[in-house]
Amino acid sequence: MRRITISIYSCFALLLISAGVLRTTKNSQGDPAASAATRASISDAHLLKQVGAIELPGPKGKRFDYLTIDSSRNLLFSTHLGAGLLYAVDLRTNKVVKTFENLPGIEGVEIASDVKKAYTSDWLEDKIGVIDLDQMKIIKKIPTESKPDGIAYAQPFHKIYVSDERSHAEAVVDTNKDEIITTLHFSGETGNPRYDPISKRVYVNLQDKNVIAEIDPSTDKEVAEYPVGKCRGNHGMALDSEHRLAFLSCEENDLMTVLRLDTHEPIAYFPQAKGGDVIAFDPGLKRIYVACYDGAISVFQEDDPTHFRKLGDVPVQKKVHSLAIDLSNHRVYVPEQEENGAPAAKIVIFEAVPSS
């Protein structure tokens, strides 16, 4: 009955928009810098359409973490934290072509395509794994500080940045030597880092301080720290470098925050589903996705660099908290550790459905 009511409302709202009646310029947090979260569109469940699933060989019911895509090899890499495994999936066939073992507590994975390597953050042994992508094998493990998590690659500098979350640190790995050349220490827990190719800076969330730290990779010195406004627990980060924007997933108060990288000011806030973690941006569709642990993917639209809106919360399985986007076709890949309460080990594939 609830779905019928929503459908009727949506049709009525669309008629109002066509007539120029339903208009607004504020989001649900009352921020005049953002466009409406209430602008009508297709129903939440239809923003993403499931088109397939990839069964994984690892144990069912174990926690997954980050995914990343190596577009040069048409490979999706998915970390299976609870099993200590890393899967390489051929995106042309949707088949697992390699399972890397002995990566205890693997959280992050990042591709350094210019040196034909992948790097992993292995929490339960506090090491950074190095994978030779030509040989498809682990060639080295680099000891680091406590709880390595998110990873970013500053390719022009040949440096991998790994957030050692519990040590409040950022380890810097030289990808030519596969050695840690320095470790930066902060006054707060390091969350997700991102490299911005426009400013040539690395940005890292200090999630328990509610600020973003800026690092200059040419010197590996902290440049500044920027408050993130009403955002609390800024763990996840995605960038729209072209338009000088950062999108933050705020774990403690369930907000998606938009922050300008040029002025360092937050300009919009939107509610996201509970348990938001990984956030990703599709520059082709101008869409922002947040994977939320309570069973939803929150979807937002960038209409232009100063106007944004929430499209909806797409229902997915519980405990989904990570995703990756294939920018060539806008498909969204989501790992599932359970299905309707039963243990699972699979990656679900969604196609993006255009919104109104």
C-alpha positions, 0 to 999 in steps of 0.5 A: 500500500505504501508503494502505491501511495508513493507512486501516486504522489510522484505522478502528481508531483511531476505534473506540478513540476511540469506546470511550474508549480512545485519549486524550491531552492533549499535542501532538507537541512535548510541550506540556501546554497543547495537545490531541493532534496524534495524535487520529485523524480522516479521512485527511490527503488528505480534509481538503480536497476539490478542487472546481475550478480557475481558469486564469490568463492570466499566464505559467506557472511564475512565482512567486505570492504573497499572496491576499486576498478583498474580500467586499463585491465578491465578488472574490478578488485574487491576486498573481503575483509573478514576472509582475508581475501582479494578478488579480481573480477573480469568486467567483460565476463563478470568472472573471478579470475584471481583470488589473492590469499593471506591478506589478513583484515584487508580493507583498502585496495588501490591501483598504481597502473603506471607501475603495474601494481596494486596496494592493499591495506591489511589491518590484522597484520598492520602491513601494506601488500604490494601486488604485481599486476603482470604476474598477478601475485603478492610480491611484498608486504610493508610493515606500517602503523596501526590499522591501515585503512583507506588508500590514495595514489598521487600518481605524478609523485609516485606515492601511495598514501595509506591511512593508519587510522588508529595511529592517527597517521598517513604512511607514504609509500614510494611506488618505485622502491615499495618502501615507506619514505615518511609517515605523517602524524595528526591529532585525529583518526585518519579516514579516507584519503583522496588525491586531487589532480587539479591542486596536486594535493592529498586530502584526508579526513580526520574523522574524530576532529570533523576536519579535512587535512591537506597534504602537499605531496611534493614535501609531504607536509601538512598544509592546513586543516579545514572544518567540515561544518555540521558534518560529524564523523567524516570518514568517506570522501569522493571528489569532483576535481573539475568543479573543486568539490569534495563529497563527505559521508558523515557517519555520526550524524548521517549527513552527506556534506558538500565542501568546496576545495577552493574556499574550503567551506561546506556549502550543502548538507543532505540526510543520508540513510543510516550507517553511511560509509563509502561514497563515490562520484560518477562525473558522467552522470553527476551522481553521488552514491553513499553505501549505507550499512542499514540497507540502502544506497543514498543517491544525490545529484549535482545539477551544477557546482552550486546546486544539488539534490537528493534523489532517494534511498535505494533499498539494498541488503543489510550491511552493504557499506561499500561500492564502486562505479565503472565510469565507462558504463555507469554500472555500480558494483556492490558487495553483499555479505548477506541476502535476506538475513542469510549469509552470502558472498557476492557482488551485485551489479546495478545499472543507473536509471536516469532521473527526472 
